[in-house]
């Protein structure tokens, strides 16, 4: 019997994906070199 994904199941799957992406982004920002590049490109005061 095949299951049909509901909107709730899709929302839970999407939130899990977003949580994983958030965790990876936090790990990247912990590195000063990467954070410095982001700040240089996105914040006028750091140009």
N, CA, C and O atoms as CSV, one atom per row, in Angstrom:
chain,resi,resn,atom,element,x,y,z
A,1,UNK,N,N,0.832,-1.173,0.000
A,1,UNK,CA,C,0.000,0.000,0.000
A,1,UNK,C,C,0.881,1.242,0.000
A,1,UNK,O,O,1.747,1.389,0.863
A,2,UNK,N,N,0.671,2.115,-0.939
A,2,UNK,CA,C,1.470,3.331,-1.061
A,2,UNK,C,C,0.897,4.419,-0.158
A,2,UNK,O,O,-0.315,4.511,0.037
A,3,UNK,N,N,1.773,5.218,0.374
A,3,UNK,CA,C,1.315,6.337,1.200
A,3,UNK,C,C,1.394,7.622,0.396
A,3,UNK,O,O,2.282,7.801,-0.438
A,4,UNK,N,N,0.471,8.491,0.656
A,4,UNK,CA,C,0.423,9.779,-0.019
A,4,UNK,C,C,0.896,10.833,0.974
A,4,UNK,O,O,0.297,10.987,2.039
A,5,UNK,N,N,1.961,11.562,0.644
A,5,UNK,CA,C,2.444,12.572,1.584
A,5,UNK,C,C,1.409,13.692,1.758
A,5,UNK,O,O,0.910,14.257,0.785
A,6,UNK,N,N,1.112,13.985,2.987
A,6,UNK,CA,C,0.166,15.058,3.290
A,6,UNK,C,C,0.909,16.373,3.414
A,6,UNK,O,O,2.139,16.398,3.433
A,7,UNK,N,N,0.168,17.458,3.496
A,7,UNK,CA,C,0.814,18.762,3.650
A,7,UNK,C,C,1.559,18.834,4.981
A,7,UNK,O,O,2.601,19.483,5.072
A,8,UNK,N,N,1.031,18.169,6.019
A,8,UNK,CA,C,1.724,18.138,7.305
A,8,UNK,C,C,3.050,17.400,7.185
A,8,UNK,O,O,4.067,17.862,7.701
A,9,UNK,N,N,3.045,16.258,6.508
A,9,UNK,CA,C,4.283,15.493,6.315
A,9,UNK,C,C,5.290,16.311,5.514
A,9,UNK,O,O,6.481,16.314,5.825
A,10,UNK,N,N,4.812,17.005,4.485
A,10,UNK,CA,C,5.710,17.846,3.692
A,10,UNK,C,C,6.281,18.989,4.522
A,10,UNK,O,O,7.452,19.338,4.367
A,11,UNK,N,N,5.469,19.576,5.402
A,11,UNK,CA,C,5.940,20.671,6.258
A,11,UNK,C,C,6.999,20.181,7.237
A,11,UNK,O,O,7.997,20.860,7.478
A,12,UNK,N,N,6.776,19.015,7.791
A,12,UNK,CA,C,7.755,18.451,8.735
A,12,UNK,C,C,9.065,18.163,8.016
A,12,UNK,O,O,10.140,18.444,8.546
A,13,UNK,N,N,8.983,17.606,6.817
A,13,UNK,CA,C,10.186,17.318,6.034
A,13,UNK,C,C,10.923,18.611,5.689
A,13,UNK,O,O,12.150,18.664,5.772
A,14,UNK,N,N,10.198,19.633,5.310
A,14,UNK,CA,C,10.821,20.915,4.958
A,14,UNK,C,C,11.463,21.551,6.176
A,14,UNK,O,O,12.545,22.128,6.063
A,15,UNK,N,N,10.829,21.465,7.341
A,15,UNK,CA,C,11.407,22.075,8.537
A,15,UNK,C,C,12.670,21.330,8.955
A,15,UNK,O,O,13.611,21.942,9.461
A,16,UNK,N,N,12.698,20.012,8.746
A,16,UNK,CA,C,13.900,19.235,9.037
A,16,UNK,C,C,15.043,19.672,8.125
A,16,UNK,O,O,16.181,19.815,8.574
A,17,UNK,N,N,14.743,19.884,6.854
A,17,UNK,CA,C,15.754,20.340,5.899
A,17,UNK,C,C,16.276,21.720,6.293
A,17,UNK,O,O,17.482,21.964,6.264
A,18,UNK,N,N,15.360,22.626,6.664
A,18,UNK,CA,C,15.775,23.966,7.087
A,18,UNK,C,C,16.638,23.913,8.336
A,18,UNK,O,O,17.598,24.674,8.456
A,19,UNK,N,N,16.312,23.022,9.271
A,19,UNK,CA,C,17.102,22.889,10.498
A,19,UNK,C,C,18.517,22.405,10.179
A,19,UNK,O,O,19.486,22.864,10.785
A,20,UNK,N,N,18.633,21.477,9.226
A,20,UNK,CA,C,19.955,20.981,8.834
A,20,UNK,C,C,20.771,22.086,8.161
A,20,UNK,O,O,21.962,22.240,8.431
A,21,UNK,N,N,20.117,22.853,7.281
A,21,UNK,CA,C,20.816,23.963,6.621
A,21,UNK,C,C,21.257,25.011,7.630
A,21,UNK,O,O,22.352,25.564,7.521
A,22,UNK,N,N,20.401,25.285,8.618
A,22,UNK,CA,C,20.732,26.250,9.654
A,22,UNK,C,C,21.952,25.798,10.450
A,22,UNK,O,O,22.830,26.604,10.759
A,23,UNK,N,N,22.006,24.531,10.775
A,23,UNK,CA,C,23.141,24.000,11.536
A,23,UNK,C,C,24.441,24.121,10.740
A,23,UNK,O,O,25.481,24.471,11.298
A,24,UNK,N,N,24.385,23.835,9.449
A,24,UNK,CA,C,25.580,23.942,8.606
A,24,UNK,C,C,26.013,25.411,8.494
A,24,UNK,O,O,27.203,25.717,8.558
A,25,UNK,N,N,25.049,26.306,8.327
A,25,UNK,CA,C,25.376,27.732,8.227
A,25,UNK,C,C,26.043,28.227,9.507
A,25,UNK,O,O,27.000,28.999,9.446
A,26,UNK,N,N,25.555,27.798,10.646
A,26,UNK,CA,C,26.161,28.203,11.923
A,26,UNK,C,C,27.594,27.700,12.038
A,26,UNK,O,O,28.461,28.408,12.551
A,27,UNK,N,N,27.851,26.484,11.565
A,27,UNK,CA,C,29.213,25.944,11.598
A,27,UNK,C,C,30.144,26.775,10.703
A,27,UNK,O,O,31.293,27.033,11.061
A,28,UNK,N,N,29.632,27.190,9.534
A,28,UNK,CA,C,30.451,27.995,8.627
A,28,UNK,C,C,30.767,29.370,9.219
A,28,UNK,O,O,31.898,29.847,9.123
A,29,UNK,N,N,29.778,29.993,9.821
A,29,UNK,CA,C,29.965,31.343,10.350
A,29,UNK,C,C,30.927,31.343,11.544
A,29,UNK,O,O,31.504,32.383,11.860
A,30,UNK,N,N,31.107,30.215,12.201
A,30,UNK,CA,C,32.053,30.136,13.315
A,30,UNK,C,C,33.492,30.374,12.857
A,30,UNK,O,O,34.345,30.751,13.660
A,31,UNK,N,N,33.762,30.156,11.574
A,31,UNK,CA,C,35.103,30.370,11.041
A,31,UNK,C,C,35.272,31.852,10.713
A,31,UNK,O,O,34.532,32.399,9.895
A,32,UNK,N,N,36.235,32.493,11.344
A,32,UNK,CA,C,36.423,33.938,11.195
A,32,UNK,C,C,36.668,34.365,9.750
A,32,UNK,O,O,36.186,35.417,9.329
A,33,UNK,N,N,37.394,33.583,9.005
A,33,UNK,CA,C,37.704,33.951,7.622
A,33,UNK,C,C,36.418,34.013,6.795
A,33,UNK,O,O,36.224,34.940,6.009
A,34,UNK,N,N,35.558,33.036,6.974
A,34,UNK,CA,C,34.298,33.021,6.226
A,34,UNK,C,C,33.403,34.163,6.680
A,34,UNK,O,O,32.798,34.843,5.852
A,35,UNK,N,N,33.312,34.380,7.989
A,35,UNK,CA,C,32.511,35.482,8.507
A,35,UNK,C,C,33.024,36.823,7.996
A,35,UNK,O,O,32.231,37.699,7.649
A,36,UNK,N,N,34.338,36.988,7.947
A,36,UNK,CA,C,34.912,38.239,7.450
A,36,UNK,C,C,34.528,38.484,5.994
A,36,UNK,O,O,34.210,39.614,5.624
A,37,UNK,N,N,34.554,37.453,5.172
A,37,UNK,CA,C,34.172,37.612,3.762
A,37,UNK,C,C,32.695,37.986,3.626
A,37,UNK,O,O,32.329,38.824,2.801
A,38,UNK,N,N,31.867,37.363,4.431
A,38,UNK,CA,C,30.432,37.688,4.394
A,38,UNK,C,C,30.226,39.142,4.797
A,38,UNK,O,O,29.478,39.867,4.141
A,39,UNK,N,N,30.874,39.567,5.858
A,39,UNK,CA,C,30.727,40.946,6.319
A,39,UNK,C,C,31.250,41.940,5.290
A,39,UNK,O,O,30.631,42.981,5.069
A,40,UNK,N,N,32.382,41.635,4.658
A,40,UNK,CA,C,32.935,42.536,3.654
A,40,UNK,C,C,31.985,42.736,2.480
A,40,UNK,O,O,31.885,43.835,1.933
A,41,UNK,N,N,31.290,41.674,2.097
A,41,UNK,CA,C,30.406,41.743,0.935
A,41,UNK,C,C,29.020,42.306,1.264
A,41,UNK,O,O,28.349,42.847,0.385
A,42,UNK,N,N,28.591,42.186,2.507
A,42,UNK,CA,C,27.197,42.518,2.835
A,42,UNK,C,C,27.009,43.758,3.711
A,42,UNK,O,O,25.916,44.322,3.754
A,43,UNK,N,N,28.064,44.187,4.409
A,43,UNK,CA,C,27.922,45.305,5.349
A,43,UNK,C,C,28.852,46.417,4.941
A,43,UNK,O,O,30.063,46.220,4.843
A,44,UNK,N,N,28.281,47.606,4.698
A,44,UNK,CA,C,29.080,48.731,4.218
A,44,UNK,C,C,30.232,49.091,5.151
A,44,UNK,O,O,31.317,49.437,4.681
A,45,UNK,N,N,30.019,49.017,6.452
A,45,UNK,CA,C,31.042,49.410,7.407
A,45,UNK,C,C,32.298,48.535,7.347
A,45,UNK,O,O,33.355,48.948,7.825
A,46,UNK,N,N,32.201,47.350,6.773
A,46,UNK,CA,C,33.326,46.422,6.731
A,46,UNK,C,C,34.028,46.377,5.370
A,46,UNK,O,O,34.880,45.519,5.141
A,47,UNK,N,N,33.676,47.291,4.475
A,47,UNK,CA,C,34.311,47.279,3.149
A,47,UNK,C,C,35.735,47.762,3.210
A,47,UNK,O,O,36.414,47.815,2.184
